[in-house]
Amino acid sequence: MSGKLTGKIVIATHNAGKLREMRELLAPYGVEAVSAGELGLDEPEETGSDFLSNALIKARAAAKATDMPAFADDSGLCVDALVGAPGIFSARWAGESKDFAAAMARIEAEVKNSGSPSRRAHFVSALAVVWPDGEEASFEGKVFGDLTFPPRGTAGFGYDPCFTPDGHSRTFGEMTAEEKHGIPADGSQALSHRARAFQMMAAALLD
């Protein structure tokens, strides 16, 4: 492996909410991050069959285009009653306009139509780091909980308002950024899927 992540890296995303969370997670480590969107990089076609494959596609493209280490996330909501959907298509369910209110309404309707009594779901976040020399590292985090309808809260982004993590009474959409993905100082497990994957990455690649 090319070593620790230091200096300046590219976050391979055009998603403002995801970029904000990643920068918040990286901030304590003194790593400067610039996004693919800010650099005007094209978004590669996500043709992978799972979250990790798509994260690697994005990180590889950004590392090649910039000759800098690149860090990418691919994440989504997997609903038990929908046999894991929307999964890797979570962003696409929101359409080009990124209308997640419509996407959450679609999930609610399809779960009702499925006939399943289950409201269980989980978020997945796969993180990939790719260095310009071709070295790669990857990490995956998950958080389990229940769907909540009608959605509650305006914090976070994406499907956060319709997901209540196990052991909590509020949705991700009702939690502050620190509550959702703050890395516990005592070394215990973080809450959100992205923070859990990041926690693993930090242990391996960040000082």
Residue pairs with C-beta under 8 A, 6 or more apart in sequence:
1 135
1 137
2 69
2 131
2 133
2 135
4 205
4 206
4 207
5 29
5 31
5 69
5 71
5 129
5 205
5 206
6 31
6 207
7 31
7 32
8 31
8 32
8 33
8 34
8 68
9 31
9 32
9 33
9 34
9 68
9 69
9 70
9 71
10 33
10 34
10 35
10 36
10 39
10 41
10 62
10 63
10 66
10 68
10 69
10 70
10 71
11 19
11 22
11 23
11 33
11 34
11 35
11 36
11 70
11 71
11 72
12 35
12 36
12 41
12 58
12 59
12 61
12 62
12 70
12 71
12 72
13 19
13 22
13 35
13 36
13 37
13 58
13 72
13 73
14 35
14 36
14 37
14 43
15 91
15 157
16 37
16 157
17 156
17 157
17 158
18 73
18 75
18 157
18 194
19 35
19 37
20 177
21 177
21 181
21 194
22 33
22 71
22 73
22 194
22 198
23 33
24 177
24 181
25 181
25 183
25 194
25 195
25 198
25 202
26 33
28 183
29 202
29 206
29 207
31 206
33 71
36 43
36 58
36 62
39 65
39 66
41 61
41 62
41 65
41 66
42 61
43 58
44 57
44 58
44 61
45 57
46 54
46 57
46 58
46 74
46 88
47 53
47 54
47 57
48 54
48 56
48 57
48 74
48 88
49 88
50 88
50 126
51 74
51 75
51 76
51 87
51 88
51 124
51 125
51 126
51 140
52 74
52 126
52 128
52 138
52 140
53 74
54 74
54 88
54 126
55 72
55 73
55 74
55 126
55 127
55 128
55 138
56 72
56 128
56 130
56 136
56 138
58 70
58 72
58 74
58 128
59 70
59 71
59 72
59 128
59 129
59 130
59 136
60 70
60 130
60 136
61 70
62 68
62 70
62 72
62 130
63 69
63 70
63 130
63 131
63 132
64 132
67 132
68 132
69 129
69 130
69 131
69 132
70 129
70 130
71 127
71 128
71 129
72 127
72 128
72 130
73 125
73 126
73 127
73 128
73 194
73 197
74 88
74 125
74 126
74 128
75 90
75 123
75 124
75 125
75 126
75 193
75 194
76 86
76 87
76 88
76 89
76 90
76 91
76 123
76 124
77 86
77 87
77 90
77 107
77 121
77 122
77 123
77 158
77 159
77 163
78 84
78 85
78 86
78 87
78 121
78 122
78 123
78 124
79 85
79 86
79 107
79 111
79 120
79 121
79 147
80 116
80 118
80 120
80 121
81 110
81 111
81 114
81 116
81 118
81 119
81 120
82 107
82 110
82 111
82 114
85 110
86 92
86 93
86 103
86 107
87 124
90 103
90 158
90 159
91 98
91 158
93 103
93 106
93 107
94 100
94 102
94 103
94 158
95 102
95 103
100 157
100 158
100 159
101 151
103 159
104 149
104 151
104 159
104 161
104 162
107 147
107 159
107 162
108 147
108 149
108 162
111 119
111 147
119 146
119 147
120 144
120 145
120 146
120 147
121 144
121 145
121 146
121 147
121 163
122 142
122 143
122 144
122 145
122 193
123 142
123 143
123 159
123 163
123 192
123 193
124 140
124 141
124 142
124 193
125 140
125 141
125 142
125 192
125 193
125 194
125 196
125 197
126 138
126 139
126 140
126 197
127 138
127 139
127 140
127 141
127 194
127 197
127 198
127 200
127 201
128 136
128 137
128 138
129 136
129 137
129 138
129 201
129 205
130 136
137 201
137 204
137 205
139 197
139 198
139 200
139 201
139 204
140 197
140 200
141 190
141 192
141 193
141 194
141 195
141 196
141 197
141 198
141 199
141 200
142 193
142 196
143 165
143 166
143 191
143 192
143 193
143 196
144 165
144 166
145 163
145 164
145 165
145 166
145 168
146 163
146 164
146 166
147 162
147 163
147 164
148 161
148 162
148 163
148 164
148 171
149 162
151 161
151 162
151 171
151 173
152 161
152 170
152 171
152 173
152 174
153 160
153 161
153 170
153 171
153 172
153 173
153 174
153 175
154 161
154 173
155 172
155 173
155 174
155 175
155 176
155 177
155 180
156 172
156 173
156 175
156 177
156 180
160 171
160 172
160 173
160 180
161 171
161 172
161 173
161 174
162 171
162 173
163 171
163 172
163 173
164 170
164 171
164 172
165 172
165 191
165 192
168 175
172 180
172 192
179 191
180 191
180 192
180 195
181 190
181 191
181 192
181 194
181 195
181 198
182 190
182 191
182 195
183 190
183 195
183 198
183 199
183 202
184 190
189 196
189 199
190 196
190 198
190 199
